[in-house]
């Protein structure tokens, strides 16, 4: 499990393509299932993962997930772009993608 979970999370993080959704925030809702999986695994295994600031990553990703569930508006699109950028720049997010 020690090797499998980080690899799974890394694959999911890479497949989420946060850079794309910074440019196309209107399409972010299509990634809700992937974000759900990431959130579940981060929540369940945050104490066993060797990931700095795992709780912060979980919180910021949860905010992005909440934004992906809301109906579209101009303000919401801006918020999605900003939150996707926030998650993408986090140290633990970058570490997952290594």
Backbone as JSON Lines, residues from 0, in Angstrom:
{"i":0,"aa":"X","n":[0.83,-1.19,0.0],"ca":[0.0,0.0,0.0],"c":[0.88,1.26,0.0]}
{"i":1,"aa":"X","n":[2.04,1.15,0.61],"ca":[2.93,2.3,0.7],"c":[3.4,2.82,-0.64]}
{"i":2,"aa":"X","n":[3.55,1.94,-1.61],"ca":[3.96,2.35,-2.94],"c":[2.77,2.58,-3.87]}
{"i":3,"aa":"X","n":[1.75,1.76,-3.68],"ca":[0.59,1.81,-4.57],"c":[-0.18,3.13,-4.45]}
{"i":4,"aa":"X","n":[-0.48,3.54,-3.24],"ca":[-1.31,4.73,-3.04],"c":[-0.68,6.01,-3.59]}
{"i":5,"aa":"X","n":[0.59,6.3,-3.3],"ca":[1.18,7.5,-3.9],"c":[1.18,7.46,-5.43]}
{"i":6,"aa":"X","n":[1.38,6.28,-5.99],"ca":[1.36,6.16,-7.45],"c":[-0.06,6.41,-7.99]}
{"i":7,"aa":"X","n":[-1.06,5.84,-7.32],"ca":[-2.46,6.07,-7.72],"c":[-2.81,7.55,-7.63]}
{"i":8,"aa":"X","n":[-2.47,8.19,-6.53],"ca":[-2.77,9.6,-6.35],"c":[-2.04,10.45,-7.39]}
{"i":9,"aa":"X","n":[-0.81,10.09,-7.69],"ca":[-0.06,10.81,-8.71],"c":[-0.7,10.69,-10.08]}
{"i":10,"aa":"X","n":[-1.15,9.49,-10.42],"ca":[-1.82,9.29,-11.71],"c":[-3.11,10.09,-11.8]}
{"i":11,"aa":"X","n":[-3.87,10.09,-10.72],"ca":[-5.13,10.85,-10.68],"c":[-4.85,12.35,-10.76]}
{"i":12,"aa":"X","n":[-3.84,12.8,-10.05],"ca":[-3.49,14.22,-10.07],"c":[-3.06,14.65,-11.47]}
{"i":13,"aa":"X","n":[-2.27,13.83,-12.1],"ca":[-1.81,14.14,-13.47],"c":[-2.99,14.17,-14.43]}
{"i":14,"aa":"X","n":[-3.89,13.22,-14.3],"ca":[-5.04,13.13,-15.2],"c":[-6.05,14.26,-14.98]}
{"i":15,"aa":"X","n":[-6.0,14.89,-13.83],"ca":[-6.92,15.99,-13.55],"c":[-6.65,17.2,-14.44]}
{"i":16,"aa":"X","n":[-5.43,17.37,-14.9],"ca":[-5.07,18.42,-15.85],"c":[-5.5,19.83,-15.38]}
{"i":17,"aa":"X","n":[-5.03,20.22,-14.23],"ca":[-5.43,21.52,-13.68],"c":[-5.05,22.7,-14.56]}
{"i":18,"aa":"X","n":[-3.96,22.6,-15.29],"ca":[-3.6,23.7,-16.2],"c":[-4.68,23.91,-17.26]}
{"i":19,"aa":"X","n":[-5.22,22.83,-17.77],"ca":[-6.29,22.93,-18.77],"c":[-7.5,23.66,-18.19]}
{"i":20,"aa":"X","n":[-7.86,23.35,-16.96],"ca":[-9.06,23.94,-16.37],"c":[-8.84,25.36,-15.88]}
{"i":21,"aa":"X","n":[-7.59,25.8,-15.85],"ca":[-7.34,27.21,-15.62],"c":[-7.68,28.0,-16.88]}
{"i":22,"aa":"X","n":[-7.59,27.34,-18.02],"ca":[-7.91,27.98,-19.3],"c":[-9.35,27.71,-19.73]}
{"i":23,"aa":"X","n":[-9.92,26.58,-19.3],"ca":[-11.28,26.21,-19.66],"c":[-12.06,25.85,-18.39]}
{"i":24,"aa":"X","n":[-12.3,26.81,-17.52],"ca":[-12.95,26.5,-16.25],"c":[-14.39,26.01,-16.39]}
{"i":25,"aa":"X","n":[-15.01,26.31,-17.51],"ca":[-16.39,25.87,-17.7],"c":[-16.51,24.35,-17.82]}
{"i":26,"aa":"X","n":[-15.42,23.68,-18.12],"ca":[-15.43,22.22,-18.28],"c":[-15.01,21.46,-17.02]}
{"i":27,"aa":"X","n":[-14.75,22.15,-15.95],"ca":[-14.23,21.52,-14.73],"c":[-15.18,20.47,-14.16]}
{"i":28,"aa":"X","n":[-16.47,20.64,-14.32],"ca":[-17.43,19.7,-13.75],"c":[-17.22,18.27,-14.25]}
{"i":29,"aa":"X","n":[-16.65,18.11,-15.42],"ca":[-16.42,16.77,-15.95],"c":[-15.39,16.0,-15.13]}
{"i":30,"aa":"X","n":[-14.64,16.69,-14.3],"ca":[-13.61,16.05,-13.47],"c":[-14.08,15.76,-12.05]}
{"i":31,"aa":"X","n":[-15.36,15.98,-11.77],"ca":[-15.86,15.72,-10.41],"c":[-15.59,14.31,-9.91]}
{"i":32,"aa":"X","n":[-15.82,13.26,-10.72],"ca":[-15.52,11.91,-10.21],"c":[-14.05,11.72,-9.82]}
{"i":33,"aa":"X","n":[-13.16,12.28,-10.6],"ca":[-11.73,12.17,-10.3],"c":[-11.4,12.94,-9.01]}
{"i":34,"aa":"X","n":[-11.96,14.13,-8.87],"ca":[-11.72,14.9,-7.64],"c":[-12.29,14.17,-6.43]}
{"i":35,"aa":"X","n":[-13.44,13.53,-6.58],"ca":[-14.02,12.75,-5.48],"c":[-13.07,11.65,-5.04]}
{"i":36,"aa":"X","n":[-12.53,10.91,-6.01],"ca":[-11.59,9.84,-5.66],"c":[-10.38,10.39,-4.94]}
{"i":37,"aa":"X","n":[-9.82,11.48,-5.45],"ca":[-8.66,12.09,-4.79],"c":[-9.0,12.52,-3.37]}
{"i":38,"aa":"X","n":[-10.15,13.14,-3.2],"ca":[-10.54,13.6,-1.87],"c":[-10.73,12.44,-0.9]}
{"i":39,"aa":"X","n":[-11.36,11.37,-1.36],"ca":[-11.56,10.21,-0.47],"c":[-10.22,9.63,-0.04]}
{"i":40,"aa":"X","n":[-9.32,9.4,-0.98],"ca":[-8.03,8.82,-0.64],"c":[-7.19,9.76,0.22]}
{"i":41,"aa":"X","n":[-7.22,11.04,-0.1],"ca":[-6.47,12.0,0.73],"c":[-7.0,12.03,2.16]}
{"i":42,"aa":"X","n":[-8.31,11.96,2.29],"ca":[-8.91,11.98,3.63],"c":[-8.56,10.72,4.42]}
{"i":43,"aa":"X","n":[-8.69,9.57,3.78],"ca":[-8.46,8.31,4.48],"c":[-7.0,8.05,4.8]}
{"i":44,"aa":"X","n":[-6.11,8.52,3.93],"ca":[-4.7,8.14,4.09],"c":[-3.79,9.31,4.4]}
{"i":45,"aa":"X","n":[-4.34,10.44,4.79],"ca":[-3.48,11.61,4.96],"c":[-2.44,11.43,6.07]}
{"i":46,"aa":"X","n":[-2.72,10.6,7.04],"ca":[-1.75,10.37,8.12],"c":[-0.65,9.4,7.71]}
{"i":47,"aa":"X","n":[-0.92,8.55,6.73],"ca":[0.08,7.57,6.32],"c":[0.89,8.02,5.11]}
{"i":48,"aa":"X","n":[0.39,9.01,4.38],"ca":[1.11,9.52,3.21],"c":[2.29,10.38,3.65]}
{"i":49,"aa":"X","n":[3.38,10.22,2.97],"ca":[4.53,11.09,3.21],"c":[4.39,12.29,2.29]}
{"i":50,"aa":"X","n":[3.45,13.14,2.63],"ca":[3.09,14.28,1.8],"c":[2.99,15.5,2.69]}
{"i":51,"aa":"X","n":[3.83,16.51,2.45],"ca":[3.75,17.71,3.29],"c":[2.43,18.44,3.05]}
{"i":52,"aa":"X","n":[1.89,18.98,4.08],"ca":[0.66,19.78,4.0],"c":[-0.49,19.03,3.34]}
{"i":53,"aa":"X","n":[-0.65,17.76,3.66],"ca":[-1.72,16.96,3.07],"c":[-3.09,17.53,3.43]}
{"i":54,"aa":"X","n":[-3.24,18.04,4.64],"ca":[-4.52,18.62,5.04],"c":[-4.85,19.87,4.22]}
{"i":55,"aa":"X","n":[-3.84,20.67,3.95],"ca":[-4.07,21.88,3.14],"c":[-4.47,21.48,1.72]}
{"i":56,"aa":"X","n":[-3.79,20.5,1.16],"ca":[-4.14,20.03,-0.18],"c":[-5.58,19.53,-0.19]}
{"i":57,"aa":"X","n":[-5.94,18.77,0.82],"ca":[-7.32,18.26,0.91],"c":[-8.31,19.42,0.94]}
{"i":58,"aa":"X","n":[-8.06,20.42,1.76],"ca":[-8.96,21.56,1.88],"c":[-9.09,22.36,0.6]}
{"i":59,"aa":"X","n":[-7.99,22.62,-0.05],"ca":[-8.02,23.41,-1.3],"c":[-8.67,22.61,-2.43]}
{"i":60,"aa":"X","n":[-8.42,21.32,-2.49],"ca":[-9.06,20.49,-3.5],"c":[-10.56,20.38,-3.23]}
{"i":61,"aa":"X","n":[-10.95,20.34,-1.97],"ca":[-12.37,20.3,-1.62],"c":[-13.07,21.6,-2.06]}
{"i":62,"aa":"X","n":[-12.39,22.72,-1.93],"ca":[-12.95,24.0,-2.41],"c":[-13.15,23.97,-3.91]}
{"i":63,"aa":"X","n":[-12.17,23.43,-4.64],"ca":[-12.29,23.33,-6.09],"c":[-13.44,22.41,-6.47]}
{"i":64,"aa":"X","n":[-13.58,21.31,-5.76],"ca":[-14.67,20.37,-6.01],"c":[-16.03,21.05,-5.78]}
{"i":65,"aa":"X","n":[-16.13,21.82,-4.72],"ca":[-17.38,22.55,-4.44],"c":[-17.7,23.53,-5.56]}
{"i":66,"aa":"X","n":[-16.69,24.21,-6.07],"ca":[-16.9,25.15,-7.18],"c":[-17.34,24.42,-8.45]}
{"i":67,"aa":"X","n":[-16.83,23.2,-8.64],"ca":[-17.19,22.42,-9.83],"c":[-18.65,21.97,-9.79]}
{"i":68,"aa":"X","n":[-19.24,21.94,-8.61],"ca":[-20.63,21.49,-8.47],"c":[-21.64,22.62,-8.66]}
{"i":69,"aa":"X","n":[-21.21,23.85,-8.65],"ca":[-22.13,24.98,-8.72],"c":[-22.46,25.35,-10.16]}
{"i":70,"aa":"X","n":[-23.65,25.93,-10.37],"ca":[-24.02,26.39,-11.72],"c":[-23.08,27.49,-12.2]}
{"i":71,"aa":"X","n":[-22.84,27.52,-13.49],"ca":[-21.89,28.48,-14.05],"c":[-22.38,29.92,-14.0]}
{"i":72,"aa":"X","n":[-21.44,30.8,-13.73],"ca":[-21.64,32.25,-13.81],"c":[-20.25,32.84,-14.06]}
{"i":73,"aa":"X","n":[-20.21,34.11,-14.44],"ca":[-18.91,34.74,-14.68],"c":[-18.04,34.75,-13.43]}
{"i":74,"aa":"X","n":[-18.66,35.04,-12.29],"ca":[-17.9,35.06,-11.04],"c":[-17.38,33.67,-10.69]}
{"i":75,"aa":"X","n":[-18.22,32.68,-10.94],"ca":[-17.83,31.31,-10.64],"c":[-16.67,30.86,-11.53]}
{"i":76,"aa":"X","n":[-16.69,31.24,-12.79],"ca":[-15.59,30.88,-13.69],"c":[-14.28,31.47,-13.18]}
{"i":77,"aa":"X","n":[-14.32,32.72,-12.75],"ca":[-13.11,33.35,-12.19],"c":[-12.65,32.63,-10.93]}
{"i":78,"aa":"X","n":[-13.61,32.24,-10.09],"ca":[-13.27,31.53,-8.86],"c":[-12.66,30.16,-9.18]}
{"i":79,"aa":"X","n":[-13.19,29.48,-10.19],"ca":[-12.64,28.18,-10.59],"c":[-11.2,28.32,-11.06]}
{"i":80,"aa":"X","n":[-10.95,29.35,-11.88],"ca":[-9.59,29.58,-12.38],"c":[-8.65,29.82,-11.21]}
{"i":81,"aa":"X","n":[-9.05,30.69,-10.3],"ca":[-8.2,31.02,-9.15],"c":[-7.94,29.81,-8.27]}
{"i":82,"aa":"X","n":[-8.99,29.01,-8.01],"ca":[-8.83,27.85,-7.13],"c":[-8.02,26.74,-7.81]}
{"i":83,"aa":"X","n":[-8.21,26.55,-9.09],"ca":[-7.4,25.56,-9.82],"c":[-5.93,25.96,-9.77]}
{"i":84,"aa":"X","n":[-5.67,27.25,-9.9],"ca":[-4.29,27.75,-9.82],"c":[-3.73,27.52,-8.41]}
{"i":85,"aa":"X","n":[-4.53,27.78,-7.4],"ca":[-4.09,27.58,-6.02],"c":[-3.69,26.13,-5.8]}
{"i":86,"aa":"X","n":[-4.54,25.19,-6.2],"ca":[-4.23,23.76,-6.02],"c":[-2.98,23.4,-6.81]}
{"i":87,"aa":"X","n":[-2.91,23.86,-8.05],"ca":[-1.8,23.51,-8.93],"c":[-0.45,23.99,-8.38]}
{"i":88,"aa":"X","n":[-0.44,25.1,-7.66],"ca":[0.82,25.65,-7.14],"c":[1.21,25.11,-5.76]}
{"i":89,"aa":"X","n":[0.36,24.32,-5.14],"ca":[0.68,23.77,-3.82],"c":[1.84,22.78,-3.9]}
{"i":90,"aa":"X","n":[2.7,22.82,-2.9],"ca":[3.84,21.92,-2.83],"c":[3.4,20.45,-2.83]}
{"i":91,"aa":"X","n":[2.39,20.07,-2.03],"ca":[2.0,18.66,-2.06],"c":[1.42,18.21,-3.41]}
{"i":92,"aa":"X","n":[0.76,19.12,-4.13],"ca":[0.24,18.78,-5.46],"c":[1.39,18.46,-6.41]}
{"i":93,"aa":"X","n":[2.41,19.3,-6.35],"ca":[3.57,19.09,-7.21],"c":[4.29,17.79,-6.84]}
{"i":94,"aa":"X","n":[4.33,17.5,-5.55],"ca":[4.99,16.28,-5.11],"c":[4.19,15.05,-5.57]}
{"i":95,"aa":"X","n":[2.89,15.12,-5.59],"ca":[2.08,14.0,-6.08],"c":[2.38,13.7,-7.54]}
{"i":96,"aa":"X","n":[2.65,14.72,-8.31],"ca":[2.84,14.56,-9.74],"c":[4.24,14.09,-10.12]}
{"i":97,"aa":"X","n":[5.13,13.96,-9.15],"ca":[6.5,13.5,-9.46],"c":[6.51,12.04,-9.79]}
